Amino acid sequence: MRIVKIKLRNFRCYKDDTEFEIQDLTIFAGRNDSGKSSILDALNIFFKEAEMDPDDASIGGDAKDVRITCEFDDLPEKLILDADYATNLSQEYLVNSSGRLEIIKQYNASIQKPKVTNIYAKAMHPTKDGLSDLLYLKNADLKKRTADKGIDLSDTDKRVNSKIRKLLWDSDPESELGEVLIELEKDEAKKIWAQLKTSLPCYALFKSDRASTDQDDEAQDPMKAAIKEAIKAQEAELDAIAKRVEQNVVAIAELTTKKLKEMHPSLANQLNPKFKTSSWASVFKVSLTGDDEVPINKRGSGVRRLILLNFFRAKAEQMAKEKGLSSVIYAIEEPETSQHPHNQKMLMRAFMDLSESPDCQVLLTTHTPTLARLVPFECIRYIGVCEDGCREIQCGDESTCQTLAKELGILADHDVKLFIGVEGGNDINFLKGISYVLKQAGEDVPDLETLEDDGRIIFVPCGGSNLALWVSRLANLNRPEVHIFDRDTEPPVDAHYQSMADDINARDNCKAFITTKFEIENYIHPDAIKAVRPELALTYGDFDDVPTVVAKTLHQNSGSPKAWEELTEKNQGKKISRAKKWLNLDAVLAMTPDLLDSIDPNGDVRTWLTEIKSHV
C-alpha cells in the first residue's frame, strides 16, 4: 500500500483539522519550529514505531481526541479473512468515497501513558438497519440474520463470513451507502484489521538530532544481523565447541570440588558446578573503519551522518523483510545537516531515484533552499505559521514557489549556464553516463557530471516544473534551456510531447529534441547490455520497449514458475522499473563510441551533447 494523504487533529501544533497529499517524493519545507518534524513523528506513532507522549496533545485542543489519519491507495487485491476465501476491501465496503483505505487512529493523550482509544476505517458503507453492522457479527449471528431475512444458504459455504455478508448486502440492492466509521477493533472486525496491518508500509524515521557514531543503533543493527546470520550458518560447529568447553570446565570444577572435600568436607558439600554460557552473538563486536583504519567515531560529522543514513536504509529494508512488508516509507529529517553542497546534491539525486523505485516513498524535511530547489515543485509542501498559530499548508503550485523563494531565500543561481529538461532521473543517468564514456574515449563532449557539480548546469526532471527553473525565470535571467523528450510513439503518429517541444522551440535561446527512437534506452546497444550481463543476448528495434524486453528476459531466465504474462501488472512494473534503472546506470557505461555509431547512425546523442556544449 502507498500513503497518499495525511490528516492531523489536536496533535502538537495541528490543533485544527489539517490535511495534505503525499507523493512518492514529498518534501516538507518551512522555517524552524513550523511543524515539519511533527508530521514525521505523527506517522511514526501511527505506524507504532513510537509511543505518544502527553505533550503531543495540542495546547488548547481536546487531548482526549488526538487523531492521526492516513489514506492509502495501491490496495491489496485480496484479503483472506476466513476459510482461505479471498475477499477485498471494496467488496467489504471498506473504502472511502475516493476508493482509498482511510484509517483513523484516535488517542487519549490526557493520561500519563497515552493510548489508542479507537481505530476506524472511514468508508462508504451500507447504512440501513440490519446491513450496517455485518462486519461485527460472528458466523452464527450472520446465519441467523440470513434466516430472519429468508435468504437461502444451501449453495453457500456457511463457514465463510464474507460470502454470507455479500448475500445479505446483495439482498437489498436499494440500500444506500453513507460515510461511516467502522470500528476495526470491535468484535469480528478485528480479523479485518489484523489482515490490514500486514499490508501497511514499513515506516522508518531518521531523526536530525540523532547521535552519529559507529555504535549508533542504525550502524550496529545491520552488523548484528550479519553476525547472527553468520553464526546461524555455523551453528552446529559452534554448538559442538561450546559442548566441549562445557565438558572441560565442568570436569575441572568437579575435580576442584573433590580436592576441596579432602581439605574442608563441609564447605565442599555446599558447592555444585554450574556452567553458564552467553549467546555467540555477544562474543563479536563490530567497529567500522575506512581504508585508512580511522573509526567512524573519529571521522567528520558529515561523513558519519552519510554512512549512518545508509545504515538506516539497510535497517529499514531488513525490518520490512522481517515483517513481511512489501513497501517502505523512508522519512528523513534535514538530510542536508553537516553535508557539503556537493553531498547535498548527491543525496537529493539518490532520494529522487529511491522514490522512483517500486513500493518506495521518501518523505523529507528541510528549512534550507538547497534541497527544495532541486526537485519538481509539485513535490513540495510548504508549512507556514499563521498569526493565530495555526498551520497553513501550501502544496506544489506557483504560489508555493513564491512563498518558498521569499521565506527560504531561494535566489536565482547566477553560475547556471544551462537548464537541461528531461523526463526523469533515468534520463539524467543516461546522459551523464554516455558523456563520461565519450569523454574517456577522447571525444570533445561536455562532462555533464562535473558541470552539474560545478553548478553550471541544472537537470530539470518532470517536464520542466522544477523550482530552480521557476525561480530563474522569475528573476528574468533568461538562461538557455535544452530539453530532450522520448518519442514514445512510432511514426507517422506524432511524438507524445510534440506540442510541448514546439512551444519550447518557439522561445528564445531554448531548444527541444525528440528522440528518433521509442525512448532513450533504445540508444543503448545490445552488446553493451551483454557486456554487463552475458546471459542477456538481446535483439530489439528502434521502437521496441527496451526496459520491458530486458525485464521480461531476466524474468524468464530466473526460473520462475510463472510466465511473464501471468504476473500482475504491478509486479511487471516493478521488474521494468528495476531494468530501466540498471540500463541507465550500468549498461550505459559499457557503451563505446563504435557501439554508439552502430545504434545511433543519425548521431542524435552527439547532437544533444553538442548543443549542450555550445552553452557551457
C-alpha positions in Angstrom: 0.0 0.0 0.0 1.0 3.6 -0.6 0.2 6.5 1.6 -1.4 9.4 -0.3 -2.9 11.7 2.4 -2.2 12.6 6.0 -4.7 14.3 8.3 -3.9 15.6 11.8 -6.2 16.8 14.6 -5.1 18.0 18.1 -1.6 16.8 17.5 1.1 19.4 18.6 0.8 22.5 16.5 -2.0 21.0 14.4 -5.0 21.7 16.6 -7.5 22.2 13.8 -8.0 19.5 11.2 -5.1 19.8 8.8 -4.6 17.5 5.7 -2.2 17.3 2.8 -1.5 15.0 -0.1 1.6 12.8 -0.2 3.6 11.7 -3.3 6.3 9.2 -3.8 8.7 12.0 -3.0 7.5 14.7 -0.7 9.5 17.5 0.9 8.1 19.4 3.9 9.7 22.8 3.8 9.5 25.7 6.2 11.2 27.7 8.9 12.3 26.2 12.2 9.5 25.1 14.5 6.9 25.3 11.8 5.8 21.8 12.3 7.7 19.8 9.8 9.1 17.2 12.2 5.7 16.8 13.8 4.3 15.3 10.7 7.0 12.7 10.5 6.7 12.0 14.3 2.9 11.6 13.9 3.4 9.0 11.2 6.0 7.2 13.5 3.3 7.0 16.1 0.6 5.9 13.6 2.8 3.0 12.4 3.6 2.2 16.1 7.3 2.6 15.9 7.0 5.2 18.7 4.6 5.9 21.6 2.6 9.0 22.0 3.5 11.4 24.8 1.1 13.6 26.8 2.9 16.7 25.5 1.9 15.6 21.9 -1.6 16.9 22.6 -2.2 20.4 21.2 -2.3 23.2 23.7 -5.9 24.3 23.9 -7.2 21.3 22.0 -9.0 18.2 23.1 -6.3 15.9 24.5 -8.8 13.0 24.6 -9.4 13.3 20.8 -6.0 13.3 19.2 -6.3 11.9 15.7 -3.8 10.8 13.1 -5.3 9.7 9.8 -3.7 8.1 6.8 -5.2 7.4 3.4 -3.8 4.6 1.2 -4.1 3.6 -2.4 -2.5 0.6 -4.2 -4.7 -1.5 -2.0 -4.2 -5.3 -1.6 -6.0 -7.2 -4.3 -7.4 -9.7 -1.8 -7.9 -10.4 1.9 -8.1 -13.8 3.4 -10.4 -13.5 6.4 -11.8 -17.0 6.9 -11.6 -20.5 5.4 -9.0 -19.4 2.8 -11.6 -17.4 0.9 -10.4 -14.3 -0.7 -12.4 -11.1 -0.5 -11.3 -7.4 -1.0 -11.8 -4.0 0.6 -14.3 -2.8 -2.0 -16.5 -6.0 -1.5 -16.4 -5.4 2.2 -17.4 -1.7 1.8 -14.2 -0.5 3.5 -13.0 2.1 1.0 -13.9 5.8 1.2 -15.5 8.0 -1.5 -12.2 8.2 -3.3 -11.8 4.4 -3.4 -9.0 4.6 -0.8 -8.4 2.9 2.5 -8.7 5.6 5.2 -7.5 4.6 8.6 -8.1 6.9 11.6 -6.3 6.3 14.9 -7.8 8.2 17.9 -5.7 8.7 21.0 -6.3 9.8 24.6 -3.3 11.9 25.4 -4.8 13.3 28.7 -3.3 10.4 30.7 0.3 9.8 31.7 0.7 7.0 29.2 -1.5 7.9 26.2 -3.2 5.1 24.4 -5.2 4.3 21.3 -8.9 4.5 22.1 -10.3 3.7 18.7 -9.1 2.6 15.2 -11.6 3.4 12.5 -11.9 2.9 8.8 -13.8 5.8 7.2 -15.8 4.1 4.4 -18.8 4.4 2.1 -20.8 1.6 3.8 -24.4 0.4 3.9 -26.3 2.4 6.4 -29.6 0.5 6.6 -30.5 -1.3 9.8 -29.7 -5.0 9.5 -26.9 -4.2 7.0 -24.7 -1.6 8.7 -23.3 -3.9 11.4 -22.4 -7.1 9.4 -18.6 -6.7 9.8 -19.0 -7.0 13.6 -21.1 -10.2 13.6 -19.9 -13.7 14.2 -20.7 -16.6 11.9 -23.7 -17.8 14.0 -25.2 -14.3 14.1 -24.7 -13.8 10.3 -26.5 -17.1 9.6 -29.3 -16.1 12.0 -29.6 -12.8 10.1 -30.0 -14.6 6.8 -32.6 -16.9 8.3 -34.6 -13.9 9.5 -34.4 -12.4 6.0 -35.3 -15.7 4.4 -32.0 -16.0 2.5 -31.2 -19.5 1.3 -27.6 -20.6 2.2 -27.8 -24.1 0.7 -25.4 -23.1 -2.1 -23.1 -21.1 0.1 -20.1 -22.2 2.2 -21.6 -21.4 5.6 -18.1 -21.1 7.2 -17.2 -18.1 5.1 -18.5 -14.9 6.7 -17.6 -12.7 3.8 -19.8 -14.8 1.5 -22.7 -14.5 3.9 -22.2 -10.8 4.3 -22.3 -10.4 0.5 -25.5 -12.3 0.2 -27.1 -10.0 2.9 -25.8 -6.8 1.3 -27.0 -8.0 -2.2 -30.4 -8.9 -0.8 -31.3 -5.2 -0.6 -29.9 -3.5 -3.8 -31.7 -0.3 -2.9 -29.8 0.1 0.3 -27.9 3.4 0.2 -24.2 3.9 1.1 -23.1 6.6 3.5 -19.9 7.8 5.1 -19.4 5.6 8.2 -16.7 5.0 10.8 -16.1 1.3 11.0 -14.6 0.3 14.4 -11.7 -2.0 13.5 -11.0 -3.3 17.0 -14.6 -4.3 17.7 -15.8 -7.9 17.6 -15.3 -9.7 14.3 -13.9 -6.6 12.6 -10.6 -7.3 14.5 -9.9 -10.0 11.9 -10.0 -7.5 9.1 -7.7 -5.1 11.0 -5.3 -8.0 11.7 -5.0 -8.6 7.9 -4.8 -5.0 7.0 -1.9 -4.4 9.4 0.2 -6.9 7.5 -0.3 -4.8 4.3 0.6 -1.4 5.8 4.0 0.0 4.7 7.1 -0.3 6.8 7.8 3.2 8.2 11.4 4.2 9.1 12.3 7.6 10.6 15.8 9.1 10.6 15.9 12.0 13.1 18.0 15.0 12.5 19.3 15.3 16.1 20.5 11.7 16.4 23.9 10.6 17.5 26.5 9.9 14.8 28.8 7.1 16.0 29.5 3.6 14.8 27.8 2.4 18.0 24.5 4.0 16.9 21.6 1.6 16.5 21.4 2.0 12.7 25.1 1.2 12.4 25.1 -1.7 14.8 21.8 -3.4 14.0 22.7 -4.4 10.4 26.1 -5.6 11.6 24.4 -7.5 14.4 22.1 -9.1 11.9 25.0 -10.1 9.8 26.7 -11.7 12.8 23.5 -13.6 13.6 23.3 -14.9 10.0 26.9 -16.0 10.1 26.5 -17.7 13.4 23.4 -19.5 12.2 25.3 -20.9 9.2 28.0 -22.3 11.7 25.5 -23.2 14.4 26.3 -27.0 14.6 30.0 -26.4 14.7 29.8 -23.7 17.3 27.5 -25.8 19.5 30.0 -28.6 19.4 32.7 -26.2 20.5 30.5 -24.9 23.3 29.8 -28.5 24.4 33.5 -29.4 24.6 34.3 -26.3 26.5 31.5 -27.0 28.9 32.7 -30.6 29.5 36.2 -29.4 30.2 35.1 -26.7 32.5 32.7 -28.9 34.4 35.4 -31.6 34.7 37.8 -29.1 36.3 35.1 -27.7 38.6 34.3 -31.3 39.8 37.9 -32.0 40.3 38.3 -28.8 42.3 35.3 -29.7 44.5 36.8 -33.1 45.1 40.1 -31.6 46.2 38.3 -29.1 48.4 36.4 -32.0 50.0 39.7 -33.5 51.1 40.6 -30.3 52.8 37.2 -29.0 54.0 34.3 -31.5 53.6 31.5 -29.3 54.9 32.4 -26.4 52.5 32.7 -28.7 49.6 29.2 -30.2 50.1 27.8 -26.7 49.5 29.4 -26.4 46.1 27.8 -27.6 42.8 29.5 -26.8 39.4 27.1 -24.9 37.1 28.1 -23.9 33.7 26.6 -20.7 32.1 27.0 -19.7 28.5 26.3 -16.4 26.7 25.0 -16.2 23.2 27.6 -16.4 20.5 26.4 -13.1 19.1 27.5 -11.3 22.3 31.1 -12.5 21.6 31.5 -10.5 18.5 31.8 -6.7 18.3 32.0 -4.7 15.1 33.6 -1.3 14.6 33.6 0.3 11.2 36.8 1.9 9.8 37.7 3.3 6.5 40.6 2.5 4.2 42.9 4.5 6.5 41.7 2.5 9.6 40.2 5.6 11.1 37.0 4.6 13.0 33.7 6.3 12.1 33.7 7.9 15.5 36.7 9.9 14.5 35.5 11.0 11.1 33.8 14.3 10.3 30.2 14.7 11.3 29.1 14.9 7.6 30.8 11.6 6.8 29.3 9.9 9.9 25.8 11.0 9.0 26.2 10.0 5.4 27.3 6.5 6.5 24.6 6.2 9.2 22.0 7.3 6.7 22.7 4.3 4.6 22.8 2.0 7.6 19.4 3.4 8.4 18.2 2.4 4.9 19.7 -1.1 5.3 18.0 -1.5 8.7 14.6 -0.3 7.2 14.8 -2.8 4.4 15.8 -5.5 6.9 12.8 -4.6 9.1 10.4 -4.7 6.2 11.7 -8.1 5.1 11.4 -9.5 8.7 7.8 -8.2 9.0 6.9 -9.5 5.5 6.0 -6.0 4.3 6.5 -5.2 0.6 6.7 -1.4 0.8 8.8 1.1 2.7 8.4 4.7 3.7 11.7 6.4 4.3 11.2 9.6 6.5 14.4 11.6 6.9 14.7 14.9 8.8 17.0 17.5 7.3 19.3 15.2 5.3 21.4 18.2 4.4 22.7 18.5 8.0 26.5 18.6 8.2 26.8 17.9 4.4 28.9 19.7 1.8 26.8 21.2 -1.0 28.2 18.5 -3.3 26.9 15.8 -1.0 23.5 17.6 -0.7 23.0 17.4 -4.4 24.2 13.8 -4.4 21.7 13.0 -1.6 18.9 14.6 -3.4 19.5 12.7 -6.6 19.7 9.5 -4.6 16.4 10.3 -2.8 14.7 11.0 -6.2 16.0 7.7 -7.6 14.8 5.9 -4.5 11.4 7.4 -4.7 11.1 6.1 -8.3 11.7 2.5 -7.1 8.6 0.3 -6.8 7.0 0.3 -3.4 9.2 3.1 -2.0 8.2 6.5 -0.8 10.5 9.2 0.5 9.5 12.0 3.0 12.0 14.7 3.7 12.0 17.9 5.8 14.2 20.9 5.2 14.4 24.6 6.0 17.2 25.3 3.6 16.9 26.0 -0.1 19.4 23.6 -1.4 17.1 20.5 -1.4 13.9 22.3 -2.2 15.3 24.0 -5.3 16.4 20.7 -6.9 13.0 18.9 -7.1 9.8 19.3 -9.0 7.8 21.9 -7.1 4.7 19.6 -7.0 6.7 17.5 -4.5 7.0 20.4 -2.0 4.7 21.1 0.9 5.4 24.5 2.4 4.3 24.8 6.1 3.6 28.4 7.1 2.7 29.7 10.6 -0.4 31.9 10.6 -0.8 34.8 13.1 -3.1 32.8 15.2 -0.6 29.9 15.5 -2.4 27.7 13.1 -0.5 26.0 10.2 -1.2 26.7 6.6 -0.1 24.0 4.1 0.8 25.1 0.5 1.1 22.3 -2.0 3.2 22.4 -5.1 1.9 25.3 -7.2 3.3 28.6 -8.3 2.1 30.4 -5.1 4.1 27.8 -3.1 7.2 28.7 -5.2 6.6 32.4 -4.5 6.4 31.7 -0.8 9.5 29.5 -0.8 11.5 32.0 -2.7 10.6 34.7 -0.2 10.7 32.7 3.1 13.7 30.3 2.4 15.8 32.8 0.5 15.9 30.7 -2.7 17.6 33.0 -5.1 18.5 32.5 -8.8 21.8 30.9 -9.2 24.0 33.2 -11.3 26.5 30.4 -12.1 23.9 28.4 -14.0 24.7 28.4 -17.7 22.0 26.0 -18.9 18.9 24.1 -17.8 18.6 20.6 -19.2 15.0 19.4 -19.3 14.4 15.6 -19.2 11.5 13.3 -18.3 13.1 11.7 -15.2 16.1 10.6 -13.2 16.9 7.6 -15.6 17.4 10.1 -18.5 19.8 12.1 -16.3 21.8 8.9 -15.6 21.9 8.0 -19.3 23.1 11.5 -20.4 25.8 11.7 -17.6 26.9 8.1 -18.3 27.2 8.4 -22.1 29.0 11.8 -21.8 31.5 10.1 -19.5 32.1 7.2 -21.9 32.7 9.5 -24.8 34.9 11.9 -22.8 37.0 9.0 -21.6 37.4 7.9 -25.2 38.8 11.3 -26.1 35.8 12.9 -27.7 35.2 16.6 -27.3 31.9 16.4 -25.4 30.9 18.1 -22.1 31.4 16.3 -18.8 27.9 16.6 -17.5 28.7 15.1 -14.1 31.3 17.8 -13.5 29.2 20.6 -15.0 26.4 19.7 -12.6 28.7 19.5 -9.6 30.1 23.0 -10.5 26.6 24.4 -10.7 26.9 25.3 -14.4 24.0 23.1 -15.5 20.9 22.1 -13.7 18.9 19.0 -14.8 15.2 19.6 -14.7 13.2 16.4 -14.4 9.4 16.0 -14.8 8.6 18.2 -17.7 10.3 21.4 -16.5 8.2 22.0 -13.4 11.3 22.4 -11.3 11.6 25.0 -8.6 15.1 26.1 -9.7 13.9 26.7 -13.2 10.9 28.6 -12.0 13.0 30.9 -9.8 15.4 31.6 -12.6 12.5 32.7 -14.8 11.1 34.7 -12.0 14.4 36.6 -11.8 14.3 37.2 -15.6 17.7 35.7 -16.1 16.7 34.1 -19.4 19.0 31.2 -19.1 19.3 28.9 -22.1 17.3 25.6 -22.0 17.9 22.3 -23.8 15.1 19.7 -23.5 15.2 16.0 -24.5 11.9 14.1 -24.8 11.2 10.4 -25.6 9.2 10.0 -28.7 7.0 7.3 -27.1 5.2 6.6 -30.4 6.1 5.1 -33.8 5.8 7.3 -36.9 3.6 8.5 -38.5 1.9 9.2 -35.2 3.1 12.5 -33.7 5.6 12.3 -30.8 3.9 12.3 -27.4 5.5 15.6 -26.4 5.5 17.2 -29.8 3.3 20.2 -28.9 5.5 20.9 -25.8 8.6 20.7 -27.9 7.1 23.1 -30.4 6.4 25.6 -27.6 9.9 25.4 -26.3 11.5 25.8 -29.7 9.4 29.0 -30.2 11.1 30.6 -27.2 14.4 32.5 -27.5 17.6 30.5 -26.6 15.7 27.3 -26.0 16.0 24.0 -27.9 13.9 20.9 -27.6 14.9 17.5 -29.1 12.7 14.4 -29.5 14.3 11.0 -29.8 14.0 9.5 -33.2 13.7 6.1 -31.4 11.0 5.0 -29.0 12.8 6.2 -25.9 16.3 7.0 -24.6 17.1 3.3 -23.7 16.9 2.5 -27.4 20.3 4.2 -27.7 22.0 1.5 -25.6 23.5 -1.1 -27.8 22.6 -4.8 -27.1 26.3 -5.6 -27.0 26.7 -3.1 -24.1 24.0 -4.9 -22.2 25.6 -8.3 -22.9 29.0 -7.0 -21.8 27.5 -6.4 -18.3 25.1 -9.4 -18.3 26.3 -12.1 -20.6 23.1 -14.0 -20.3 21.2 -11.2 -22.0 21.8 -11.8 -25.7 19.1 -9.5 -27.0 17.9 -8.0 -30.2 15.4 -5.1 -30.4 14.3 -2.5 -32.9 14.1 1.3 -32.7 10.5 1.2 -31.4 10.7 -1.8 -29.0 10.3 -1.1 -25.3 13.8 -2.0 -24.3 13.3 -1.9 -20.4 10.4 -4.3 -20.9 12.4 -6.6 -23.2 15.2 -6.7 -20.6 12.8 -7.2 -17.7 10.9 -10.0 -19.5 14.1 -11.8 -20.4 15.5 -11.6 -16.9 12.3 -13.0 -15.5 12.2 -15.9 -18.0 15.9 -16.7 -17.1 15.1 -16.6 -13.4 13.4 -20.0 -13.4 10.2 -18.6 -12.0 7.2 -21.0 -12.4 5.1 -18.1 -13.6 5.2 -16.8 -17.2 5.7 -13.1 -17.7 2.1 -12.8 -18.9 0.9 -14.4 -15.6 2.5 -11.7 -13.5 0.3 -8.9 -12.2 0.7 -5.5 -13.8 2.2 -4.3 -10.6 4.8 -7.0 -10.5 5.7 -6.4 -14.1 6.0 -2.7 -13.4 8.5 -3.4 -10.6 10.7 -5.5 -12.8 10.6 -3.0 -15.6 11.5 -0.2 -13.3 14.5 -2.1 -12.0 15.6 -2.9 -15.5 15.2 0.7 -16.6 17.4 1.9 -13.7 20.0 -0.8 -14.3 20.2 0.1 -18.0 20.8 3.7 -17.4 23.3 3.3 -14.5 25.3 0.2 -15.5 24.7 -0.9 -19.1 25.3 2.7 -20.5 28.8 2.6 -19.0 29.7 -0.4 -21.2 28.9 1.6 -24.3 31.8 2.7 -26.7 32.0 5.3 -29.5 31.7 2.4 -32.0 28.7 0.9 -30.4 27.0 4.4 -30.3 27.8 4.8 -34.0 26.1 1.5 -34.7 23.0 2.1 -32.6 22.7 5.8 -33.4 23.7 6.2 -37.1 21.8 9.6 -37.2 24.0 11.0 -34.4 21.1 12.0 -32.2 23.1 11.7 -28.9 26.1 13.6 -30.1 23.8 16.3 -31.4 22.3 16.7 -28.0 25.7 16.9 -26.4 27.0 19.4 -29.0 24.0 21.7 -28.3 24.7 21.4 -24.5 28.4 22.2 -25.1 27.6 25.3 -27.1 26.0 26.9 -24.0 28.6 25.9 -21.3 
